[in-house]
Amino acid sequence: MATSVYAQGAEDGESGNVDGEIIVTAQKRSESVNSVPMSITAVSGNDLKAVGVTDVAGLAKITPGFAAVDSGFGTPVYYLRGIGFFDSSIASKPTVSVYADEAPIPYSIMTTGASFDIERVEVLKGPQGTLFGSNATGGAINYIAAKPTKSPEAGFSLSFGRFARHTAEGYASGPLSSTLSARLSLRYEGGGDWQRSLTRNASLGERSFVQGRLQFAFEPSETVRFNLTLNGQKDKSDTQAAQFASFSQLTPGSFLDPRLLTYPIASNARAADWGTANPLRKDNWQAGATLRGEVDVTDDVKLTSITSYNRFKEGYGLEADGTTLQLSDLFIDGDIKAFNQELRLGGSLMGEGSWIVGGNYEWSKTHELIAQTLPDSSPSRAFSRPPFNFPAIDVVPQLGNTKYRSYAAFADVSIPVSSTLTISGGIRYTDTKVDFEGCTQNAGNLVYGTAFSLIFGVSPPIPRGGCVTFNDVGQPVLFQGSLPENNVSWRGIVKWEPANGQMFYTSVSRGFKNGTFATLAGNRTAQYKPVVQEQVTAYEVGFKSSLLDRRLQLNGALFYYDYLNKQLKGRVVVPIFGALEALVNVPKSRVQGAELQLTARPVEGLRATIGATYIDSKVTAPFSNYTSFGQLLDFNGTEFPYTPNWQMNADLEYRHDMGGSMSAFVGAAYSYRSGTNNDFIANPILDIPSYGLLDLRAGVEDKDGRWRVSLYGQNVTNKFYWYTVTRRNDTISRFAGMPVTYGVNFEFKFK
């Protein structure tokens, strides 16, 4: 897949040209998106606003093959072409990595607010290990921020919609001296409650999010450039409550709370329920700095340095079971510190060719403490019955501390063999080490202090704050582990351009996602055993074709991914509690599929885009593990969870000249996902049914882009759908998408 279908500002409206000639940096050099031999979706910042994309998850509206789900603990999980890693830990490294101006945002929990005052976004599909590094086996998303300008300009936008949702955003940019310019950007999002309790007069869903960015561009000479970016954000919004879908007893016996048998089930997007064990509100903040330096060593050689540091703090209260009972009520205390340094040298080669060599160092440290309140759950209630007769377990704290470091060296070259044929290749060596410590702690209640001591024969009783995770010989311990790994990523590409506007390519690439530990409720140290790095070898053939005097752009690709050691949150069986969560590796699996995207401007003022991705995933070797319900089965031949076979996107927009300086537009966007399931062995109770979402927009604007007034509607059919469903202790709970929303936007620019 290739070009942005929304690049209105780059299109030639009079000629009907659909080839926006968007310049991207997917290969860390500037080139037209339609000349890059890989699958890319590139969209301008203005057009993201036009279609209502305000966060990373919203890219599913415009990117065939991309999906985002919530892990149920607030950590987003991103998928590209079926490649994703579903884990709730904040320390989880993704398979689809997000970058800001090529500087990594190393953890998915830190990507909130990435879609802010940007020039464009580039979604790169397939392993990006050679130039972007590990943890991009599915692909990479690179946000390019709008930069300081050399002439004064400013702008602001306001919006107001259903549930009193409102935003205010603005920027000011211009020169401070002949060599220094700056840009200040601010954004605030607010709003009222949108969820309603099923059992009482209560509501939830307030929005309060603010962020800012300050940039300085310094050019002391024609050959030296620096850009310093300082950013920060604070989120005090309510967290979304889960919806109760069904009961499913975790601990066998007569321990299920009888209130679950008749608990009401939500029948629309707004209906939910929650307890009062924790305030369901975020107290998150994030701050960071990135310094980019470029030096033109010669006319053809450039030295680039990118240094970044980010800090993230999380306080997160969550209702995970969807009831007023205390079954899985959470409060998460998280902290991330992350540093990255890249240094590279690149230049041109043989006219149209290029080369890059460089190195990278990454260091990060995470802390996570999850306090889970669950006195009404069957595992807890089991202790209140004979032979134990202790009070129910109140709070279960889960501790996880991680240190990560990585060294890498890489090289990439593109060589024109002839006027129509180019070959490219790249390689990257990466050495990583992950250190982890974690356990389930005694919160200080009688059960953990005495009952566990009696059960496992530990004397004296486990003290407050002590670990109640037991090793193989029955001793309570703080689990500690270290996982050193290394790998070699590579790629090879052949590109053939037989005529202007016609390009065919074939590529083979290999990427890795590093191994990891998980923060979870570990009763036994076996649950903390790490998964080793996963490997994806991708084969792809594709084309990008401009037709009918460039009024039509057709892009397509066939791909096959050979998957080794896919990382999965599976289960292991422990005494008393049954099958509990643990990370496991799936030895062999594969993903195969196809993509097609058509962009056309058949008549003056009309633009249409249709894109589709077909994905067929499968475990291809014997692999036995436990389902979400504790059944030990062979997963061989089953499809991946959270991987729909079909994903489709369509956008239609018509513009009409109203005379003078005004024009009007109307547009519609539709996205569709076929059904999928939470588990490898599909269980109907864990189904995520297919759904389609329709958005509408209309407005008037100044032809020079100085102002715009528009109306919008999202999910206008009020489709009730959910994107995450999971088992939480004795419940099946799900997270629903927003109901119909609508409102008005106003934008104005000073130039």
HELIX and SHEET records of a PDB file:
HELIX    1   1 GLN A    8  ALA A   10  5                                   3    
HELIX    2   2 VAL A   33  SER A   35  5                                   3    
HELIX    3   3 GLY A   45  ALA A   50  1                                   6    
HELIX    4   4 ALA A   57  LYS A   61  5                                   5    
HELIX    5   5 SER A  108  THR A  111  5                                   4    
HELIX    6   6 GLY A  129  PHE A  132  1                                   4    
HELIX    7   7 ARG A  162  ALA A  164  5                                   3    
HELIX    8   8 PRO A  258  THR A  262  5                                   5    
HELIX    9   9 SER A  378  ALA A  382  1                                   5    
HELIX   10  10 LEU A  446  LEU A  446  1                                   1    
HELIX   11  11 VAL A  447  ALA A  451  3                                   5    
HELIX   12  12 PHE A  452  ILE A  455  1                                   4    
HELIX   13  13 THR A  525  TYR A  528  5                                   4    
HELIX   14  14 PRO A  684  LEU A  686  5                                   3    
SHEET    1   A 2 ILE A  23  VAL A  24  0                                        
SHEET    2   A 2 GLU A  31  SER A  32 -1                                        
SHEET    1   B 5 ILE A  40  SER A  44  0                                        
SHEET    2   B 5 ILE A 118  LYS A 125 -1                                        
SHEET    3   B 5 GLY A 139  ALA A 145 -1                                        
SHEET    4   B 5 VAL A  96  ALA A 100  1                                        
SHEET    5   B 5 ALA A 103  ILE A 105 -1                                        
SHEET    1   C 2 PHE A  66  ASP A  70  0                                        
SHEET    2   C 2 PRO A  76  LEU A  80 -1                                        
SHEET    1   D23 GLU A 153  GLY A 161  0                                        
SHEET    2   D23 HIS A 166  PRO A 175 -1                                        
SHEET    3   D23 LEU A 180  GLY A 191 -1                                        
SHEET    4   D23 ARG A 207  SER A 221 -1                                        
SHEET    5   D23 VAL A 224  ASP A 235 -1                                        
SHEET    6   D23 ASN A 284  ASP A 296 -1                                        
SHEET    7   D23 VAL A 301  GLU A 319 -1                                        
SHEET    8   D23 ASP A 329  LEU A 349 -1                                        
SHEET    9   D23 GLY A 353  THR A 373 -1                                        
SHEET   10   D23 VAL A 395  PRO A 416 -1                                        
SHEET   11   D23 LEU A 421  THR A 440 -1                                        
SHEET   12   D23 PHE A 479  ALA A 499 -1                                        
SHEET   13   D23 GLN A 502  LYS A 513 -1                                        
SHEET   14   D23 GLU A 534  LEU A 547 -1                                        
SHEET   15   D23 LEU A 552  VAL A 574 -1                                        
SHEET   16   D23 GLY A 578  ALA A 600 -1                                        
SHEET   17   D23 LEU A 606  VAL A 619 -1                                        
SHEET   18   D23 TRP A 646  ASP A 657 -1                                        
SHEET   19   D23 MET A 662  ARG A 673 -1                                        
SHEET   20   D23 TYR A 691  ASP A 702 -1                                        
SHEET   21   D23 TRP A 707  GLN A 714 -1                                        
SHEET   22   D23 THR A 741  PHE A 750 -1                                        
SHEET   23   D23 GLU A 153  GLY A 161 -1                                        
SHEET    1   E 3 SER A 203  LEU A 204  0                                        
SHEET    2   E 3 GLN A 195  SER A 197 -1                                        
SHEET    3   E 3 ALA A 271  ALA A 272  1                                        
SHEET    1   F 3 GLN A 243  PHE A 247  0                                        
SHEET    2   F 3 THR A 731  ALA A 736 -1                                        
SHEET    3   F 3 TRP A 722  ARG A 728 -1                                        
SHEET    1   G 2 SER A 624  TYR A 626  0                                        
SHEET    2   G 2 LEU A 632  ASP A 634 -1                                        
SHEET    1   H 2 THR A 676  ASN A 677  0                                        
SHEET    2   H 2 ASP A 687  ILE A 688 -1                                        
END                                                                             
